[in-house]
Amino acid sequence: MKAVLSLLICVTVTVFAVFGVCQGGDLTKNFYKNSCPLAEEIVQNVTWMHTSTNPVLPAKFLRMHFHDCFVRGCEASILLNSTANSTAEKDAIPNLSLTGFDVIDDIKAQLETTCPGVVSCADILALAARDAFKKPIWEVLTGRRDGTVSLASEALANLPSPFSNYTTLQQSFASKGLNVQDLVVLSGGHTIGVGHCNFFSNRLYNFTGKGDQDPSLNPTYAAFLKTQCKNLTDTSTVEMDPHSSRNFDAHYYVILKQHEGLFQSDAALLTNTGLGKLINQLTNQNTFFSEFGMSMEKMGAIGVLTGTLGEIRKKCSVIN
């Protein structure tokens, strides 16, 4: 059933995605069962080791996985370094705050020692993003292969902006084969992690270009944010989900209803009145976990390279 579901997702992505389609095979459960039996255990162990001393990794990996999948699909192009002739995705402005690449490199090094040339960087990232939470919120099917192209310009063109309105967000997700429910559910990832002031301070100081404040932002919350973000160019960070930024829970939807979503893209979800019922349902923890898991499985299948497409990189930061 899972294989069929994955195939259906691939068909959808083939219709909508700008970059990459599912060809040459399919994602499956336990893809490395015979070729590298300890693969998933190694990914989990190394991820947990790093998470134990770096509790912000779940948020970092979730964002990295999302940013990878939305550009060329989930094929690890986000992990490639820039070259003398080309600026890679990781050096595009939306990705400059990404961290955790060293952990992916650590996992890859240990897998290369155990099973050289077998486990893709794309699968490592997909598995690590899930494992960092230390609870199986979603299932990760494997069999991805690695891409060989990474362009900063494509990151700028494909990643949803924190300044996006609802229509732009809906179109961005639709182009990847994801629907409105996926948009709302995956936005719940903002329940963990931090946001940089310069990506939302226009809502505090210059919303319409007249030195004004976004009227849709809770005034009390706005006053607090101004104590953390002093001006439009301040690059300080604040919790995306106040007092709960390291707890993966449904609290994002609670604060969203209170007009305390940090980014314009969060507030945009409230501009479509038809989403009110879904947002209310997602305040239930069990409902959120269930829906988030399904949407993450869909996202993890965007534009994957399988079969003989792409390659298995020896080092995640450079092509072979």
C-alpha positions as CSV (number, residue, x, y, z in Angstrom):
1,M,0.0,0.0,0.0
2,K,2.8,2.4,0.9
3,A,4.5,1.7,-2.4
4,V,1.3,2.4,-4.3
5,L,0.8,5.6,-2.3
6,S,4.3,6.8,-3.1
7,L,3.8,6.0,-6.8
8,L,0.6,8.1,-6.8
9,I,2.5,11.0,-5.2
10,C,5.2,10.7,-7.8
11,V,2.5,10.9,-10.6
12,T,1.1,14.1,-9.0
13,V,4.6,15.6,-8.8
14,T,5.2,14.7,-12.4
15,V,2.3,16.9,-13.4
16,F,3.0,19.9,-11.1
17,A,6.7,20.1,-10.2
18,V,9.0,22.5,-12.0
19,F,12.2,20.5,-11.3
20,G,12.6,16.7,-11.1
21,V,10.1,13.9,-11.4
22,C,9.9,10.4,-10.0
23,Q,11.4,8.1,-12.6
24,G,13.3,4.8,-12.8
25,G,11.8,3.2,-9.6
26,D,10.0,3.9,-6.4
27,L,10.6,4.6,-2.8
28,T,10.1,1.6,-0.5
29,K,10.3,0.6,3.1
30,N,13.7,-0.9,4.2
31,F,15.3,-0.2,0.8
32,Y,18.8,-0.9,2.4
33,K,17.7,-4.2,4.1
34,N,20.1,-6.3,2.0
35,S,22.7,-3.7,0.7
36,C,23.3,-2.0,4.1
37,P,21.3,-3.6,6.9
38,L,22.5,-1.2,9.6
39,A,21.9,1.9,7.5
40,E,18.9,3.3,9.3
41,E,20.2,2.3,12.7
42,I,23.4,4.2,12.0
43,V,21.5,7.3,10.9
44,Q,19.4,7.2,14.0
45,N,22.3,6.6,16.4
46,V,24.5,9.4,15.0
47,T,21.5,11.8,14.9
48,W,20.5,11.0,18.5
49,M,24.1,11.5,19.6
50,H,24.2,15.0,18.1
51,T,20.7,15.9,19.2
52,S,21.5,15.1,22.8
53,T,24.0,17.9,22.9
54,N,22.3,20.2,20.3
55,P,18.6,20.3,21.1
56,V,17.8,22.7,18.2
57,L,18.7,20.1,15.6
58,P,15.1,18.9,15.0
59,A,14.1,22.4,13.9
60,K,17.3,22.7,11.8
61,F,16.9,19.4,10.0
62,L,13.2,19.8,9.4
63,R,13.9,23.2,7.7
64,M,16.8,21.7,5.7
65,H,14.7,18.8,4.5
66,F,11.9,21.2,3.5
67,H,14.3,23.5,1.7
68,D,15.9,20.5,-0.1
69,C,12.6,19.1,-1.3
70,F,11.2,22.4,-2.6
71,V,14.1,22.8,-5.0
72,R,14.6,20.0,-7.6
73,G,12.9,17.6,-5.2
74,C,14.3,15.6,-2.3
75,E,17.7,14.8,-3.9
76,A,20.2,16.5,-1.5
77,S,21.0,19.5,-3.7
78,I,20.8,21.6,-0.6
79,L,24.0,19.8,0.7
80,L,26.2,20.6,-2.2
81,N,28.9,23.3,-1.9
82,S,29.3,26.2,-4.3
83,T,32.1,25.9,-6.9
84,A,34.2,28.4,-8.7
85,N,31.8,28.4,-11.5
86,S,28.4,28.1,-9.7
87,T,26.7,29.4,-6.5
88,A,24.9,26.5,-4.8
89,E,21.5,26.5,-3.1
90,K,23.0,26.6,0.4
91,D,24.5,30.0,-0.4
92,A,21.2,31.5,-1.5
93,I,19.8,34.1,0.9
94,P,17.0,31.9,2.3
95,N,19.5,29.2,3.2
96,L,22.3,31.2,4.8
97,S,20.9,30.5,8.3
98,L,20.7,26.7,7.7
99,T,23.0,24.7,10.0
100,G,23.6,21.0,10.7
101,F,25.6,20.2,7.6
102,D,28.4,18.9,9.7
103,V,26.0,16.3,11.3
104,I,25.0,15.0,7.9
105,D,28.6,14.8,7.0
106,D,29.3,12.8,10.2
107,I,26.5,10.4,9.4
108,K,27.7,9.9,5.8
109,A,31.2,9.3,6.9
110,Q,30.1,6.5,9.2
111,L,27.9,5.0,6.5
112,E,30.7,5.1,4.0
113,T,32.9,3.1,6.4
114,T,30.2,0.5,6.8
115,C,28.7,0.4,3.3
116,P,30.8,2.4,0.8
117,G,28.8,4.0,-2.0
118,V,25.4,2.6,-1.0
119,V,23.4,5.1,1.1
120,S,22.4,8.4,-0.6
121,C,22.7,11.7,1.1
122,A,19.1,12.4,0.1
123,D,18.0,9.4,2.2
124,I,20.3,10.4,5.1
125,L,18.7,13.9,5.2
126,A,15.2,12.5,5.0
127,L,15.9,10.0,7.8
128,A,17.8,12.4,10.0
129,A,15.0,15.0,9.8
130,R,12.6,12.4,11.2
131,D,15.0,10.8,13.7
132,A,16.0,14.1,15.3
133,F,12.5,14.2,17.0
134,K,13.2,10.9,18.7
135,K,9.7,9.7,18.1
136,P,8.3,8.2,14.8
137,I,5.9,11.0,13.8
138,W,6.2,10.0,10.2
139,E,7.5,7.0,8.1
140,V,10.4,7.5,5.8
141,L,10.5,5.4,2.7
142,T,13.9,5.1,1.1
143,G,15.6,4.6,-2.2
144,R,16.3,8.2,-3.1
145,R,19.4,9.0,-5.1
146,D,21.5,12.2,-5.1
147,G,21.2,15.0,-7.7
148,T,24.2,16.6,-9.3
149,V,23.0,20.2,-9.8
150,S,22.6,22.9,-7.1
151,L,21.8,26.5,-8.1
152,A,21.2,29.4,-5.8
153,S,18.9,31.0,-8.3
154,E,16.5,28.0,-8.2
155,A,16.4,28.2,-4.4
156,L,15.3,31.9,-4.7
157,A,12.7,30.9,-7.3
158,N,11.2,27.9,-5.5
159,L,11.3,28.4,-1.8
160,P,8.2,30.0,-0.2
161,S,9.0,33.4,1.2
162,P,8.1,34.4,4.8
163,F,6.6,37.5,3.2
164,S,4.2,35.5,1.0
165,N,0.5,36.0,0.9
166,Y,-2.0,33.1,0.9
167,T,-2.4,32.9,-2.9
168,T,1.4,32.8,-3.5
169,L,1.8,30.1,-0.8
170,Q,-1.0,28.0,-2.3
171,Q,0.5,28.2,-5.7
172,S,4.0,27.4,-4.4
173,F,2.8,24.2,-2.7
174,A,0.6,23.2,-5.6
175,S,3.6,23.4,-7.9
176,K,5.1,20.6,-5.8
177,G,2.0,18.5,-5.8
178,L,1.0,19.6,-2.3
179,N,-2.5,20.8,-1.5
180,V,-3.9,23.5,0.8
181,Q,-4.2,21.0,3.7
182,D,-0.5,20.2,3.3
183,L,0.3,23.9,3.4
184,V,-1.5,24.5,6.7
185,V,-0.2,21.3,8.3
186,L,3.4,21.8,7.3
187,S,3.3,25.4,8.5
188,G,2.9,23.8,11.9
189,G,6.6,23.0,11.7
190,H,6.9,26.6,12.9
191,T,6.1,25.3,16.4
192,I,9.8,24.7,16.9
193,G,12.8,26.9,16.1
194,V,13.5,30.6,15.8
195,G,13.0,33.3,13.3
196,H,15.3,36.2,12.3
197,C,13.9,39.6,13.0
198,N,14.7,40.9,9.5
199,F,12.3,38.4,8.0
200,F,9.3,39.9,9.8
201,S,10.3,43.3,11.3
202,N,8.5,45.0,8.4
203,R,5.3,43.9,10.2
204,L,6.5,45.9,13.2
205,Y,7.9,49.1,11.7
206,N,7.0,49.5,8.0
207,F,4.2,47.2,6.9
208,T,2.8,49.3,4.0
209,G,5.9,51.5,3.5
210,K,4.5,54.3,5.8
211,G,6.3,53.4,9.0
212,D,3.2,51.5,10.2
213,Q,2.5,48.2,12.0
214,D,0.7,45.2,10.5
215,P,-2.9,45.6,11.9
216,S,-3.4,41.8,11.8
217,L,-0.6,41.2,14.3
218,N,-1.7,40.9,18.0
219,P,-0.8,44.4,19.4
220,T,0.5,42.9,22.7
221,Y,2.7,40.4,20.8
222,A,3.9,43.2,18.5
223,A,5.0,45.2,21.5
224,F,7.0,42.3,22.8
225,L,8.6,41.7,19.4
226,K,9.7,45.3,19.3
227,T,11.7,44.7,22.5
228,Q,13.6,41.9,20.7
229,C,13.8,43.4,17.2
230,K,15.0,47.0,17.5
231,N,14.7,48.0,13.8
232,L,14.1,46.8,10.3
233,T,17.7,45.5,9.8
234,D,18.1,43.8,13.2
235,T,19.1,40.1,12.6
236,S,18.5,38.9,16.2
237,T,16.3,35.8,16.6
238,V,13.1,35.1,18.5
239,E,11.2,31.9,19.1
240,M,8.6,31.2,16.4
241,D,6.4,29.7,19.0
242,P,6.8,31.8,22.2
243,H,7.8,29.7,25.3
244,S,7.5,26.4,23.3
245,S,10.1,26.6,20.6
246,R,11.8,23.3,21.5
247,N,8.5,21.4,22.0
248,F,7.1,19.8,18.9
249,D,3.4,20.2,19.6
250,A,0.1,21.7,18.3
251,H,0.7,25.0,20.0
252,Y,1.4,26.8,16.8
253,Y,-2.3,26.7,15.9
254,V,-3.2,28.1,19.3
255,I,-1.0,31.2,18.8
256,L,-2.0,31.4,15.1
257,K,-5.7,31.9,16.2
258,Q,-4.5,34.6,18.6
259,H,-2.8,36.4,15.7
260,E,0.6,35.7,17.0
261,G,2.0,33.9,13.9
262,L,5.5,35.4,13.5
263,F,5.7,35.7,9.7
264,Q,3.4,37.2,7.1
265,S,3.2,33.7,5.7
266,D,1.8,32.5,9.0
267,A,-0.8,35.3,9.2
268,A,-1.7,34.6,5.6
269,L,-3.4,31.3,6.6
270,L,-6.0,33.3,8.5
271,T,-6.9,35.4,5.4
272,N,-8.7,32.4,3.9
273,T,-11.7,32.0,6.1
274,G,-12.3,28.5,4.8
275,L,-9.3,27.2,6.7
276,G,-10.7,28.1,10.1
277,K,-12.2,24.6,10.7
278,L,-8.9,22.9,9.8
279,I,-6.9,25.2,12.0
280,N,-9.2,24.5,14.9
281,Q,-8.9,20.7,14.3
282,L,-5.1,21.0,14.3
283,T,-5.0,22.4,17.8
284,N,-5.6,18.8,18.9
285,Q,-2.2,17.3,19.4
286,N,-3.1,13.8,18.1
287,T,-4.8,15.2,15.0
288,F,-1.7,17.4,14.3
289,F,0.7,14.6,14.7
290,S,-1.3,12.3,12.4
291,E,-1.8,15.0,9.7
292,F,1.8,16.2,9.9
293,G,3.0,12.7,9.4
294,M,1.0,12.2,6.2
295,S,2.0,15.6,4.8
296,M,5.7,14.9,5.5
297,E,5.5,11.6,3.7
298,K,4.1,13.4,0.7
299,M,6.7,16.1,0.9
300,G,9.5,13.5,1.2
301,A,8.5,12.0,-2.2
302,I,8.7,15.3,-4.2
303,G,10.8,14.9,-7.3
304,V,12.9,12.0,-6.0
305,L,15.5,10.4,-8.2
306,T,15.4,6.6,-8.1
307,G,16.6,3.6,-10.0
308,T,19.6,4.7,-12.2
309,L,19.0,8.5,-12.0
310,G,21.4,10.7,-10.2
311,E,24.2,9.2,-8.2
312,I,25.2,8.0,-4.7
313,R,27.6,10.7,-3.5
314,K,30.7,9.7,-1.7
315,K,30.7,13.0,0.2
316,C,27.4,14.9,0.5
317,S,29.0,18.3,-0.2
318,V,30.4,17.5,-3.6
319,I,29.3,15.4,-6.6
320,N,31.4,12.4,-7.5
